[in-house]
Each structure stands twice: as structure tokens, then as C-alpha cells.
Amino acid sequence: MMDLLLPEFVLWALLVPMGLIGLLTLASRLSQRAGERRAVRGRIICRLCLHAFEDHGTATLPECPGCGAMNERGRSRRLG
């Protein structure tokens, strides 16, 4: 059996819980980010009338319910 001195015990008693808290915090933040990405994935803002709407379909160019314009999914890479 291994003898554990008081300074070693205190070190273990502090570092192990702090490490667990750090890992749980990291897992929580990663989970929160993934949830935010999932929530934003179907949102589209019309580039013509700035109407925000959700479209979870598979159409490449969804139609804006406000003005009828066709919109690209994701961020536009065009400069104008």
C-alpha cells in the first residue's frame, strides 16, 4: 500500500476536481456552440428585402416569402 503524505493529498484533492470542472466546462461550451450552429443553419435573410425566414428544405435557391426573390444559402461571396 502506498503512503500518501499530507502535501500530496492536498495536491490531489485540489487538482483532480479542478481538472474535472475544466473538462465539464469545455464539454458544455462545445455542446452549446453546436446547438447554436444547428439553430442558425436553416435561417436565411433575403438579400433584396432583408426579410428573415427559416427554410429547412433542400432547394438550392429558396424563395423569400416576403418579396419572392430567390436567395442563396449560406454566406454570399459576391462583393456587390
N, C-alpha and C positions, 0 to 999 in steps of 0.2 A: 504494500500500500504506500502511496506517495504522501509524504508530509507536505502540507501546504502552510507556508508562513503567512502571517497577517498582511504584510505588504502585497504579496502575490494574490491573496484572497480579495483584497480591496481592489486591486487592479482588474481582476477577472469580474468582480461584482460591478464595476463601472463600465468596462469596455464591452462586455457581452450585451447588456441591454442597450447601450448606445449604438452598437452595430445593428442590432435588430430594429431599432427605431429608424435608423438611416435606411435600411433595406425596405422597410414598410413604407416609408415616406417616398422613396424612389418609385416603388411599385404603384403607389396611389397616384402620383403625378403622371406616370406613363399611362395609366388607365384613364385618367381624366383627359389627357391630350387626345387619346384615341377616340373617346366619346365625343369630344368637340369636333374632331375631324369627320366622324360619322354624321353628326348633326348638320354640318355645313355642306356636306357632299351634294345634296340634292337642291340646294338653294341657288337660284340664278337671278341676276339683276339685269334687266333689259338694258341694252346699250343705247337704245333710242329714247325711251321714256323714263328710264330709271325705276320702273316698277319691279319690286322684289316679289318673286314667286318660287314655289317649290315644284320641281318636276323630277320624279324618280323613274321616269320611263327610260327607254333605250334609244330614243331618237337622237340623232347627231345634232340636229338643229331644232330645239324645242321652240314652240311658238309662244310669244308673250300674250297672256290673256288680256292685258290692258290695251295694247296697240296693234297686236297681230304681227309684229316684226319677228323674224327668225333670229335666234341667238345661239352663239357657240357656247359649248360647255367649257368650264374652266376659265382660266385667265387668258385674256386676249394678248397675243404677242405683237399685234399690229401697233404702229406708232401713231396712227391718226384716227 
